[in-house]
């Protein structure tokens, strides 16, 4: 199998307090007082204290907005082209910051043999993979590929691909970088999906170095992967393009689906593993939202303290789509504990559940 050696993370310059973002939403959403009270309640119960964005507007007064028009109804509302231009400007440097944090003191960038970029919030060709290759001055003959538009579980899918590469090439040094600028895709209509997206999502990048397990590097050895689709949730979590950015569907039914099915997923994923659920020392769960983490607790019987790393990332960073689970895993990787048995899971469109297990 393969080994996760190092993880690096990076966030944009603008840190927005959740209360400040709420004020932005109150200024934009044209809803009645009753709906506004509901909005304030869900923001205060979100479990999120702050989030990061490449945009400064979310905690500034209207007369200091730079991306959104300083006009009634935000007209002319930013187009998809404008949003992709911002992605192209900021995503490469944010990726490089995460990569340098990952590789510093571990490996020289010239030793990287494979580059994998992951994102569901920006697309272009030539794309992020070439931008990273050029900025980091990676080898011109490097193997590169991209995982696009798979949502929050994409980092685990990328780890799967890296694992396949490492199993077939003992010299492989695979670099994965997940870069998501979710806040570019704010939508002004006060629909339940838009309100939920504006409540949760944030920007961030995470990079991971993966090598064959027979290498001299220390880290977490991946022991297995498992994936399952919950068909009845097919339309409850979705991600689609529009002329004004990407549209997120995240219904309130998702936590119920996870609570109903997750314990079974855990059981099936561990059938061929070297440890059981009772032996898990670290639960690395994608913090898609506070209700999702609570659903995990109800389904599996784990205590809140066993999900403390996920709650910590949710509180301080929000949901950064694919990058988020690597933020959680980084904290686990750096804990001073010799023996670890990790169960990781993330969720995305489909409704897809991706899991992996690792030991040290």
Backbone torsions as a table, in degrees:
resi	resn	phi	psi	omega
1	UNK	NA	-153.1	-175.8
2	UNK	-132.4	172.3	-175.0
3	UNK	-130.7	132.9	173.3
4	UNK	-88.2	112.4	-173.4
5	UNK	-90.4	-44.2	-173.9
6	UNK	-152.2	149.7	175.6
7	UNK	-132.9	134.1	176.4
8	UNK	-123.3	150.2	-178.2
9	UNK	-132.5	160.9	177.1
10	UNK	-156.0	148.4	175.9
11	UNK	-130.9	157.8	179.7
12	UNK	-68.9	177.9	-173.4
13	UNK	-72.1	-29.7	-170.1
14	UNK	-97.0	114.6	177.5
15	UNK	-101.5	120.4	-176.8
16	UNK	-111.1	127.3	173.5
17	UNK	-71.1	144.7	-177.5
18	UNK	-58.7	-36.2	178.5
19	UNK	-65.5	-34.6	177.7
20	UNK	-70.0	-39.6	176.6
21	UNK	-63.1	-37.8	177.0
22	UNK	-58.2	-42.3	179.3
23	UNK	-63.8	-37.8	175.6
24	UNK	-60.9	-46.6	-178.5
25	UNK	-65.0	-37.6	177.5
26	UNK	-62.7	-34.0	180.0
27	UNK	-74.4	-27.5	-173.6
28	UNK	-95.8	-46.4	-176.2
29	UNK	-72.9	124.5	179.4
30	UNK	-93.3	81.6	-179.9
31	UNK	-127.0	162.9	-179.7
32	UNK	-73.5	174.1	-175.5
33	UNK	-64.4	-36.6	179.8
34	UNK	-63.1	-44.5	178.5
35	UNK	-68.2	-33.0	179.0
36	UNK	-66.5	-37.3	177.3
37	UNK	-63.7	-39.0	176.8
38	UNK	-63.5	-41.4	179.7
39	UNK	-61.0	-45.8	179.3
40	UNK	-62.6	-38.0	-178.8
41	UNK	-65.1	-48.2	-176.7
42	UNK	-66.9	-32.3	176.9
43	UNK	-65.8	-41.5	-178.1
44	UNK	-74.0	-19.6	178.8
45	UNK	-101.0	10.6	-171.3
46	UNK	-75.2	-20.0	-174.6
47	UNK	78.6	7.1	-179.3
48	UNK	-110.0	130.8	177.7
49	UNK	-99.7	-38.4	-177.9
50	UNK	-153.1	158.3	176.2
51	UNK	-143.8	160.8	-179.0
52	UNK	-112.8	150.3	179.3
53	UNK	-149.6	153.2	172.1
54	UNK	-77.6	-9.5	179.2
55	UNK	-102.1	136.3	179.9
56	UNK	-87.2	-14.9	-169.2
57	UNK	-59.7	-30.4	-168.4
58	UNK	-66.8	-14.6	175.7
59	UNK	-130.4	28.1	178.0
60	UNK	-120.4	154.0	175.9
61	UNK	-65.4	160.2	-174.4
62	UNK	-53.5	-40.1	-176.1
63	UNK	-72.2	-2.2	176.7
64	UNK	-114.4	8.8	177.1
65	UNK	-66.3	140.4	-179.0
66	UNK	-115.1	-32.0	-178.4
67	UNK	-95.1	-44.9	179.8
68	UNK	-89.0	142.5	-179.4
69	UNK	-62.3	141.8	177.8
70	UNK	-85.7	61.8	-175.1
71	UNK	-144.0	163.1	177.5
72	UNK	-62.8	135.3	-179.5
73	UNK	65.6	14.1	177.3
74	UNK	57.1	32.9	178.6
75	UNK	-89.2	139.7	-5.6
76	UNK	-75.3	128.2	-176.2
77	UNK	-68.2	137.4	-176.5
78	UNK	-55.1	135.7	-178.6
79	UNK	-85.1	170.8	175.3
80	UNK	-60.6	-38.9	179.4
81	UNK	-61.5	-41.1	178.9
82	UNK	-64.9	-40.6	-179.3
83	UNK	-67.5	-39.9	178.9
84	UNK	-69.1	-29.8	176.1
85	UNK	-65.2	-39.4	177.1
86	UNK	-67.2	-40.4	177.4
87	UNK	-59.8	-47.1	-178.9
88	UNK	-62.6	-29.6	-179.9
89	UNK	-77.6	-42.1	-170.3
90	UNK	-100.0	-31.7	-174.4
91	UNK	-61.9	-41.7	-178.8
92	UNK	-60.6	-46.3	-178.5
93	UNK	-68.0	-38.0	177.4
94	UNK	-62.8	-39.1	176.6
95	UNK	-61.8	-45.0	-179.6
96	UNK	-63.0	-39.9	178.4
97	UNK	-60.4	-43.5	179.1
98	UNK	-67.1	-40.8	-179.6
99	UNK	-64.0	-45.4	179.6
100	UNK	-62.7	-38.7	176.4
101	UNK	-63.2	-31.8	179.7
102	UNK	-77.1	-43.4	-170.9
103	UNK	-89.1	-20.3	-173.9
104	UNK	-55.4	120.9	178.4
105	UNK	76.0	4.1	-177.7
106	UNK	-111.1	-50.6	-175.8
107	UNK	-155.3	150.2	176.3
108	UNK	-82.6	144.6	-175.2
109	UNK	-61.6	-25.1	179.8
110	UNK	-69.4	-16.3	179.4
111	UNK	-84.1	-10.2	179.7
112	UNK	-68.3	127.1	-178.5
113	UNK	-101.5	-25.4	-176.5
114	UNK	-136.1	137.3	177.9
115	UNK	-123.4	129.0	179.7
116	UNK	-128.1	116.9	176.8
117	UNK	-101.0	143.5	-175.7
118	UNK	-130.9	129.1	174.9
119	UNK	-166.1	147.7	171.0
120	UNK	-124.0	10.0	-175.9
121	UNK	-116.4	1.4	176.8
122	UNK	-161.0	136.4	-178.5
123	UNK	-138.8	138.0	171.9
124	UNK	-165.9	166.1	175.1
125	UNK	-145.1	123.3	-4.0
126	UNK	-57.7	146.8	-170.4
127	UNK	-119.4	-157.2	-173.7
128	UNK	-60.9	-33.5	-178.8
129	UNK	-62.2	-44.2	178.5
130	UNK	-70.1	-37.0	178.2
131	UNK	-62.7	-43.6	178.2
132	UNK	-65.1	-43.5	180.0
133	UNK	-57.5	-43.1	-178.0
134	UNK	-73.2	-44.8	-178.1
135	UNK	-65.3	-34.9	-178.7
136	UNK	-90.8	-4.5	-178.4
137	UNK	55.5	48.2	176.5
138	UNK	-75.3	165.3	-179.8
139	UNK	-56.7	139.8	-178.7
140	UNK	-69.2	-21.5	-179.9
141	UNK	-98.7	16.9	-177.7
142	UNK	-63.6	143.6	173.3
143	UNK	-76.6	125.9	-179.0
144	UNK	-135.9	147.3	176.6
145	UNK	-154.5	170.3	-177.2
146	UNK	-134.2	144.9	172.5
147	UNK	-111.9	112.2	-172.9
148	UNK	-120.2	141.4	166.4
149	UNK	64.1	29.4	178.2
150	UNK	-100.3	-3.5	175.1
151	UNK	80.4	-152.2	-168.7
152	UNK	-70.0	-20.8	-178.3
153	UNK	-90.8	2.5	-171.4
154	UNK	-63.6	-29.7	179.5
155	UNK	-62.5	-39.3	179.3
156	UNK	-69.2	-37.8	175.2
157	UNK	-60.3	-41.3	177.7
158	UNK	-64.0	-39.5	176.4
159	UNK	-62.2	-36.9	175.9
160	UNK	-58.8	-47.2	-179.8
161	UNK	-64.7	-41.8	178.3
162	UNK	-62.0	-37.8	179.3
163	UNK	-63.5	-42.6	177.5
164	UNK	-61.4	-43.6	179.4
165	UNK	-61.2	-46.1	-177.0
166	UNK	-67.0	-33.5	178.7
167	UNK	-66.3	-28.2	-177.7
168	UNK	-100.4	-2.4	-175.7
169	UNK	-148.6	104.4	-176.1
170	UNK	-68.4	-14.7	179.8
171	UNK	-97.6	2.9	-175.0
172	UNK	-66.5	137.9	172.0
173	UNK	-132.0	97.2	-169.3
174	UNK	-97.7	127.4	177.6
175	UNK	-109.6	120.5	175.3
176	UNK	-108.2	134.8	173.1
177	UNK	-133.3	121.3	178.1
178	UNK	-102.7	120.1	-176.9
179	UNK	-129.7	118.7	-176.0
180	UNK	-130.5	126.4	175.1
181	UNK	-114.3	70.2	-174.2
182	UNK	-62.9	-33.3	-173.3
183	UNK	-71.1	-8.9	175.0
184	UNK	-66.9	-19.2	-168.4
185	UNK	-105.9	25.0	175.4
186	UNK	-57.5	135.7	177.3
187	UNK	-118.1	139.4	-169.7
188	UNK	-84.5	-18.1	179.8
189	UNK	-71.2	133.6	-174.9
190	UNK	-84.4	57.6	175.4
191	UNK	-85.2	158.2	177.7
192	UNK	-54.9	-40.2	-180.0
193	UNK	-65.4	-44.5	-179.9
194	UNK	-65.8	-40.4	178.9
195	UNK	-63.1	-42.7	179.7
196	UNK	-65.2	-40.4	178.9
197	UNK	-64.4	-44.2	-179.5
198	UNK	-67.1	-23.6	179.1
199	UNK	-75.6	-34.3	-167.0
200	UNK	-106.0	-40.9	-160.7
201	UNK	-85.0	152.4	-174.4
202	UNK	-150.4	177.4	-178.8
203	UNK	-108.4	146.1	176.9
204	UNK	178.4	167.4	178.3
205	UNK	-139.5	147.0	177.2
206	UNK	-142.1	138.2	179.2
207	UNK	-121.4	146.9	179.7
208	UNK	-135.7	139.7	176.0
209	UNK	-104.0	123.5	-177.7
210	UNK	-119.8	133.3	-179.8
211	UNK	-134.7	164.1	174.0
212	UNK	-62.2	147.9	-175.0
213	UNK	-67.3	-18.4	179.4
214	UNK	-83.1	1.7	179.6
215	UNK	-73.4	171.2	-179.1
216	UNK	-83.7	-6.4	-178.8
217	UNK	-73.9	147.5	175.3
218	UNK	-96.5	154.6	178.7
219	UNK	166.2	-152.1	178.8
220	UNK	-101.1	124.3	177.6
221	UNK	-86.4	121.1	177.0
222	UNK	-73.3	129.5	-177.6
223	UNK	-108.0	-16.1	179.0
224	UNK	177.1	161.8	177.4
225	UNK	-127.8	152.9	174.4
226	UNK	-150.5	138.1	-179.7
227	UNK	-134.5	143.7	179.6
228	UNK	-149.4	143.9	177.6
229	UNK	-107.9	134.3	175.0
230	UNK	-102.2	92.2	-170.4
231	UNK	-57.4	-34.0	-176.0
232	UNK	-69.3	-9.1	175.4
233	UNK	-103.5	18.7	-173.7
234	UNK	-55.2	-41.5	-176.2
235	UNK	-99.8	2.0	-177.7
236	UNK	-87.4	-14.5	173.8
237	UNK	-140.2	111.8	-175.6
238	UNK	-147.0	163.9	-174.5
239	UNK	-148.5	111.4	-172.4
240	UNK	-131.3	153.2	178.6
241	UNK	-83.4	149.3	171.9
242	UNK	-146.2	172.9	-179.1
243	UNK	-69.5	-15.4	179.2
244	UNK	-115.8	30.1	178.2
245	UNK	113.9	-172.9	-178.3
246	UNK	-90.2	138.9	-176.7
247	UNK	-105.4	123.2	-178.6
248	UNK	-100.0	132.1	170.4
249	UNK	-109.9	121.9	178.3
250	UNK	-144.3	90.1	-173.1
251	UNK	-78.4	159.4	177.9
252	UNK	-68.8	-6.5	179.6
253	UNK	-81.1	-18.1	-176.2
254	UNK	-57.0	-49.3	178.4
255	UNK	-57.5	-35.8	178.5
256	UNK	-65.2	-41.5	178.0
257	UNK	-62.3	-42.9	-179.8
258	UNK	-65.9	-43.6	178.7
259	UNK	-60.7	-38.3	-177.5
260	UNK	-70.7	-37.3	-168.7
261	UNK	-111.9	-14.7	-167.8
262	UNK	-68.1	-39.5	-179.2
263	UNK	-59.6	-37.2	177.0
264	UNK	-66.3	-39.0	176.7
265	UNK	-61.1	-44.8	179.0
266	UNK	-59.7	-46.7	-178.8
267	UNK	-60.3	-45.7	-177.8
268	UNK	-69.6	-34.6	-179.4
269	UNK	-70.8	-24.7	-177.2
270	UNK	-94.4	-1.2	-176.2
271	UNK	-58.4	-37.6	-177.7
272	UNK	-103.7	13.4	-176.8
273	UNK	-91.5	169.9	-177.7
274	UNK	-90.8	0.9	176.6
275	UNK	-144.0	159.4	-179.1
276	UNK	-100.7	175.7	-179.6
277	UNK	-61.0	-37.8	-178.8
278	UNK	-65.0	-21.3	-178.3
279	UNK	-91.8	-5.3	-179.6
280	UNK	-63.6	126.6	177.9
281	UNK	-96.4	-24.6	-177.8
282	UNK	-140.4	123.8	173.8
283	UNK	-97.1	114.4	-179.9
284	UNK	-105.6	86.9	-173.4
285	UNK	-107.4	133.1	176.4
286	UNK	-62.5	120.0	-179.1
287	UNK	-82.1	74.5	-179.6
288	UNK	-66.3	-16.3	178.4
289	UNK	167.1	163.0	-178.4
290	UNK	-60.4	-41.3	-178.3
291	UNK	-66.7	-32.3	177.9
292	UNK	-67.5	-42.6	177.9
293	UNK	-65.1	-38.0	177.1
294	UNK	-66.3	-34.2	177.5
295	UNK	-66.7	-37.4	176.3
296	UNK	-60.9	-43.9	179.5
297	UNK	-60.8	-46.3	-177.8
298	UNK	-66.3	-37.7	-176.5
299	UNK	-73.2	-38.4	-173.6
300	UNK	-103.0	-19.4	-176.6
301	UNK	83.7	8.1	177.9
302	UNK	-72.6	153.3	179.4
303	UNK	-85.8	155.1	178.5
304	UNK	-53.4	-34.9	-178.4
305	UNK	-65.0	-26.2	178.5
306	UNK	-74.2	-14.9	175.9
307	UNK	-110.2	21.9	-173.4
308	UNK	-61.5	-34.8	179.4
309	UNK	-67.1	-37.6	177.8
310	UNK	-67.4	-43.5	177.7
311	UNK	-63.3	-37.0	-179.9
312	UNK	-63.7	-45.7	179.9
313	UNK	-66.3	-41.8	177.8
314	UNK	-58.8	-44.9	-177.4
315	UNK	-62.9	-41.7	-170.4
316	UNK	-99.7	-13.0	-177.0
317	UNK	-135.2	-17.2	-174.5
318	UNK	75.4	-161.8	-179.5
319	UNK	-98.5	111.0	-180.0
320	UNK	-102.2	31.8	-179.6
321	UNK	52.0	-129.0	-169.8
322	UNK	-60.9	-29.5	-176.9
323	UNK	-71.2	-21.6	-167.3
324	UNK	-62.5	-44.7	-176.0
325	UNK	-66.1	-28.2	176.3
326	UNK	-72.4	-30.5	171.8
327	UNK	-60.8	-44.6	179.0
328	UNK	-64.3	-46.5	-177.1
329	UNK	-65.2	-33.4	178.0
330	UNK	-59.6	-44.6	179.1
331	UNK	-62.4	-38.3	178.6
332	UNK	-69.1	-43.3	-178.9
333	UNK	-59.3	-36.2	-175.0
334	UNK	-88.6	-1.8	178.0
335	UNK	-69.3	139.7	-177.9
336	UNK	-81.9	72.9	179.2
337	UNK	-138.4	123.2	-171.7
338	UNK	-68.2	-47.1	-176.7
339	UNK	-106.4	118.2	179.4
340	UNK	-126.6	140.5	172.0
341	UNK	-127.4	106.9	-168.6
342	UNK	-106.8	133.1	169.6
343	UNK	-116.2	122.9	-177.4
344	UNK	-119.2	144.4	179.1
345	UNK	-150.5	145.4	176.5
346	UNK	-142.5	161.4	-172.3
347	UNK	-130.9	148.4	-180.0
348	UNK	-161.7	-171.1	-176.5
349	UNK	-52.5	137.8	176.2
350	UNK	145.9	-51.2	-9.0
351	UNK	-75.1	119.2	-176.1
352	UNK	-102.1	136.1	173.0
353	UNK	-115.6	119.9	177.9
354	UNK	-113.3	134.5	180.0
355	UNK	-133.6	157.8	166.8
356	UNK	-150.5	161.5	178.8
357	UNK	-124.1	150.9	-178.8
358	UNK	-151.4	154.1	179.2
359	UNK	-136.7	158.4	172.5
360	UNK	-132.9	NA	NA
